[in-house]
Amino acid sequence: MEAVRRYDILDTPPDGAFDRVAAMAARLFDVPVASVTIVDADRIWFKAVHGLEGVAQIGRDPGLCGSAILRDDALVIPDTLSDPTARTNPLVTGPLGVRFYAAAPIITADGHRLGTVNILDTTPRLITEADTETLADLAAVVLDAMELRLSGLRLLREEQERRKAEEAARTRAERDTEAITAFATTLQRTLLPPALPTVPGLELACHYQTDSPRDVGGDFYDVFSLGGQRWAFFLGDVCGKGAEAAAVTSLTRYTLRAAAQHHDDPTEVLNALNSALLLDPSMGSRYCTCVFGTLQPAPGGGFHRDRGHGRPSSRLPPAARG
């Protein structure tokens, strides 16, 4: 039964290959009825029938096919009325009146019997040993057709599984891309001010766009109040892109904001940033360039500006840092 299930053939639609075998058997042996049957646990199912309409399956009671499936060689019953098992079979006692029956089992390479190729006649007859060999050859042809069908099913299922896997991988990739894009966008927003402040007497504007929404840029800027009428600004760029550059950008921004509250001289603010970067072991060879300045309203209008610029780095000696 496991072998029958393996071929996945029970209750399948008509197939030309099996129909041709049944028709060939009827023609070769000059009989009115020929069939290809598969034996299930409790029934005998007709995969192909020639000369017998309206029969899809019969019970697996002791009888014609039920006896043939138990043999390793062909079963030949020259006269069914003389056979104690066959004489009560519905095909014998019914309208068809079968008087001759012969069948060869369909046997797999590992010895499992799947069904039979059958020939039936309404008159008793004898067949030769060569005829039984021909019948066995037809059973082998059926097995070949079943093997080809099984191979085709396997290839089809493998192709379906491959397509499902590709579709699943594509879906995961699209989902990952969306997640990465969302993460990068969110991370980028945390590294830049959500909006520039309103500074009386000063017009501020900014525009920032990365090469790709999946990239986190190393550029940064900010404008913030130092209390009173003083304002600070900075603009810079961390070398590289991605999460590591974002970490340096975050450290740079918050260090500049904190240092600006304690130092009036922009150069001292940049020195404090440089010291912080040198002390951070995750910096490696990364560096950033930065301009930092302060703005204060001038008595006659406009603003005074103090500016410092530098290239803090964890690899440059003090003399090389400006």
C-alpha positions in Angstrom: 0.0 0.0 0.0 2.9 2.4 0.7 4.2 1.7 -2.8 0.8 2.4 -4.3 0.6 5.7 -2.4 4.1 6.5 -3.5 3.0 6.6 -7.2 0.1 8.9 -6.3 -2.0 7.4 -9.1 -5.3 6.4 -7.4 -8.4 8.3 -8.5 -6.4 10.3 -11.2 -8.1 11.3 -14.5 -7.8 9.1 -17.6 -4.3 9.0 -19.1 -3.6 8.3 -22.8 -0.5 6.1 -22.0 -2.5 3.7 -19.9 -5.5 3.8 -22.2 -3.2 2.7 -25.1 -1.9 -0.2 -23.1 -5.5 -1.5 -22.5 -6.4 -1.0 -26.2 -3.2 -2.7 -27.3 -3.8 -5.7 -25.0 -7.3 -6.1 -26.4 -5.9 -5.9 -30.0 -3.0 -8.3 -29.4 -5.1 -11.0 -27.8 -8.2 -10.4 -29.8 -10.4 -10.0 -26.7 -13.4 -7.7 -26.1 -12.2 -6.4 -22.7 -8.8 -5.4 -21.4 -8.0 -3.2 -18.4 -5.2 -1.7 -16.3 -6.1 -1.9 -12.6 -4.4 -0.6 -9.4 -5.1 -2.5 -6.2 -6.0 -0.4 -3.1 -6.5 -1.6 0.5 -10.2 -2.3 0.0 -10.9 -2.0 -3.7 -9.6 -2.6 -7.2 -9.5 0.7 -9.1 -9.5 0.8 -13.0 -6.9 3.2 -14.4 -7.8 2.2 -17.9 -10.5 0.1 -19.5 -11.1 -1.0 -23.0 -14.5 -2.5 -23.9 -16.1 -2.1 -20.5 -18.1 1.1 -19.9 -19.2 2.5 -16.6 -16.9 0.5 -14.4 -14.5 2.6 -12.2 -13.8 0.2 -9.4 -14.8 -3.1 -7.8 -14.4 -4.6 -4.3 -11.2 -6.4 -3.4 -12.9 -9.7 -2.6 -11.3 -12.9 -3.7 -11.9 -13.1 -7.4 -10.1 -12.3 -10.7 -7.9 -9.3 -10.0 -7.8 -10.0 -6.3 -6.2 -13.4 -7.1 -3.9 -12.1 -9.8 -2.3 -9.5 -7.5 -1.1 -12.2 -5.1 1.1 -13.9 -7.7 4.5 -13.1 -9.0 3.7 -14.5 -12.5 0.8 -14.3 -14.8 -2.6 -15.8 -13.8 -4.4 -17.6 -16.6 -7.9 -19.0 -16.1 -8.9 -20.7 -19.4 -12.5 -21.4 -18.2 -13.8 -19.3 -15.3 -16.7 -21.7 -14.7 -14.2 -24.4 -13.9 -12.3 -22.3 -11.4 -13.7 -22.4 -7.8 -12.8 -18.8 -7.1 -13.6 -17.2 -10.4 -17.0 -18.9 -11.0 -18.8 -16.6 -8.4 -17.2 -13.4 -9.5 -19.8 -10.8 -10.7 -18.0 -10.4 -14.0 -18.6 -14.1 -14.6 -22.1 -14.4 -13.2 -23.3 -11.0 -14.4 -24.4 -9.7 -17.9 -20.8 -9.7 -19.2 -20.4 -13.4 -18.7 -16.6 -13.6 -18.6 -15.4 -17.1 -19.4 -11.7 -16.4 -19.9 -9.4 -14.3 -17.7 -5.7 -13.7 -17.7 -3.6 -11.1 -15.9 0.0 -10.1 -15.3 1.0 -8.2 -12.1 2.5 -4.8 -12.3 5.6 -5.3 -10.1 8.0 -2.5 -9.0 11.8 -2.9 -9.0 11.8 -3.5 -5.3 9.2 -6.3 -5.6 5.9 -4.5 -4.7 2.8 -5.5 -6.7 0.8 -2.4 -7.6 -2.0 -3.8 -9.8 -2.6 -5.9 -12.9 -3.0 -5.8 -16.7 -6.0 -7.9 -17.5 -7.6 -9.5 -20.6 -11.1 -11.0 -20.6 -13.2 -12.9 -23.1 -16.7 -14.3 -23.1 -15.6 -17.7 -24.4 -13.1 -20.1 -22.9 -9.7 -20.1 -24.5 -6.1 -21.1 -24.1 -3.0 -18.9 -24.5 0.6 -19.8 -25.1 3.6 -19.2 -22.9 4.6 -16.5 -25.4 1.2 -14.9 -24.9 1.8 -14.7 -21.1 5.2 -13.2 -21.7 3.6 -10.6 -23.9 1.1 -9.8 -21.1 4.0 -9.5 -18.6 5.7 -7.1 -21.1 2.5 -4.9 -21.1 2.6 -4.9 -17.3 6.2 -3.7 -17.5 5.2 -1.0 -20.0 2.5 0.2 -17.5 5.2 0.3 -14.7 7.5 2.4 -17.0 4.6 4.8 -17.6 4.0 5.1 -13.9 7.7 5.7 -13.3 7.7 8.4 -15.9 4.6 10.0 -14.5 6.1 9.8 -11.0 9.4 11.5 -12.2 7.3 14.2 -13.9 5.3 14.8 -10.7 8.6 15.0 -8.7 10.1 17.5 -11.1 6.8 19.5 -11.0 6.7 19.5 -7.2 10.4 20.4 -7.0 9.8 23.3 -9.4 6.8 24.4 -7.4 8.9 24.2 -4.2 11.7 26.1 -5.8 9.3 28.8 -6.9 7.7 28.9 -3.5 11.2 29.2 -2.0 12.2 32.0 -4.4 8.9 33.8 -3.7 9.4 33.4 0.0 13.0 34.7 -0.4 11.9 37.6 -2.5 9.2 38.4 0.0 11.7 38.2 2.9 14.2 40.4 0.9 11.5 43.0 0.2 10.4 42.9 3.8 14.0 43.2 4.9 14.6 46.1 2.5 11.5 47.8 3.8 12.7 47.2 7.4 16.2 48.4 6.6 14.9 51.5 4.9 12.6 52.3 7.8 15.4 51.7 10.3 17.8 53.9 8.3 15.2 56.6 7.9 14.4 56.5 11.6 18.1 56.5 12.6 18.8 59.3 10.2 16.1 61.4 11.8 17.6 60.9 15.3 20.9 62.3 14.0 19.5 65.6 12.6 17.3 68.2 14.2 13.6 67.7 13.4 13.4 71.5 12.5 15.6 74.5 12.7 14.8 77.0 15.5 13.4 80.4 15.0 16.1 83.0 15.5 14.9 86.6 15.5 16.6 88.6 12.8 18.1 85.5 11.1 16.7 83.4 8.3 17.6 79.7 8.5 17.1 77.0 5.9 18.4 73.5 5.3 18.1 70.6 2.9 19.5 67.1 3.4 19.2 64.0 1.3 21.2 60.8 1.3 22.2 58.9 -1.8 19.8 56.1 -0.9 16.9 55.8 1.7 18.7 52.6 2.9 21.9 54.6 3.7 22.6 56.5 6.9 24.7 59.4 5.9 27.6 60.8 8.0 26.7 64.4 7.5 25.3 66.4 10.4 24.2 69.9 11.3 22.4 71.8 14.1 21.5 75.2 15.4 20.6 75.6 19.1 20.4 78.2 21.8 23.2 78.9 24.3 20.9 81.1 26.4 20.2 84.8 26.3 20.6 85.9 22.7 23.6 83.6 21.8 23.2 80.8 19.4 25.5 78.0 18.2 25.7 76.2 15.0 27.7 73.4 13.5 28.0 71.5 10.2 30.2 68.5 9.7 30.7 65.1 8.1 31.9 61.8 9.6 33.8 59.6 7.2 31.9 56.6 5.9 28.2 55.6 6.1 26.1 53.1 7.9 25.6 52.3 11.6 29.3 52.8 12.6 29.3 56.3 11.0 25.9 57.0 12.7 27.5 56.1 16.1 30.3 58.6 15.6 27.8 61.2 14.3 25.7 60.8 17.4 28.7 61.1 19.7 29.8 64.2 17.8 26.5 66.0 17.9 25.9 65.5 21.6 29.5 66.3 22.5 29.3 69.6 20.6 26.0 70.5 22.3 27.4 69.7 25.7 30.8 71.4 25.2 29.1 74.5 23.8 27.4 75.0 27.2 30.8 75.1 29.0 33.1 76.9 26.5 32.7 80.3 24.9 35.5 79.8 22.5 34.5 77.6 19.5 38.1 76.3 19.3 37.7 74.9 22.8 34.5 73.3 21.9 36.2 71.5 19.0 39.1 70.5 21.3 36.6 69.0 23.7 35.1 67.0 20.8 38.5 65.9 19.6 39.3 64.6 23.1 36.1 62.7 23.3 36.7 61.0 20.0 40.3 60.1 20.9 39.0 58.4 24.1 36.3 56.4 22.3 37.8 52.9 21.5 35.2 52.3 18.8 36.4 55.2 16.7 39.3 53.2 15.1 40.6 55.2 12.2 37.4 57.1 11.7 37.4 60.9 11.9 35.0 63.8 11.2 35.4 67.3 9.8 33.4 70.0 11.4 32.8 73.7 11.5 31.4 75.1 14.7 30.4 78.7 15.5 28.4 81.0 17.7 26.1 83.9 16.7 25.2 86.9 18.8 23.1 89.9 17.7 25.2 93.0 16.8 24.1 96.4 18.2 23.6 97.9 14.8 21.8 94.9 13.4 23.0 91.6 12.1 25.1 89.2 14.0 28.6 88.7 15.3 30.1 85.4 14.5 32.8 83.4 16.1 33.8 80.3 14.3 36.2 77.4 14.7 36.9 74.6 12.4 38.8 71.3 12.7 39.3 67.7 11.8 39.1 65.7 15.0 40.5 62.3 14.6 41.6 59.3 16.7 44.6 58.8 14.5 46.0 62.3 13.9 48.7 63.6 16.3 47.9 66.9 18.1 50.0 69.0 15.8 48.1 67.9 12.8 44.6 68.7 14.2 43.3 72.2 13.5 
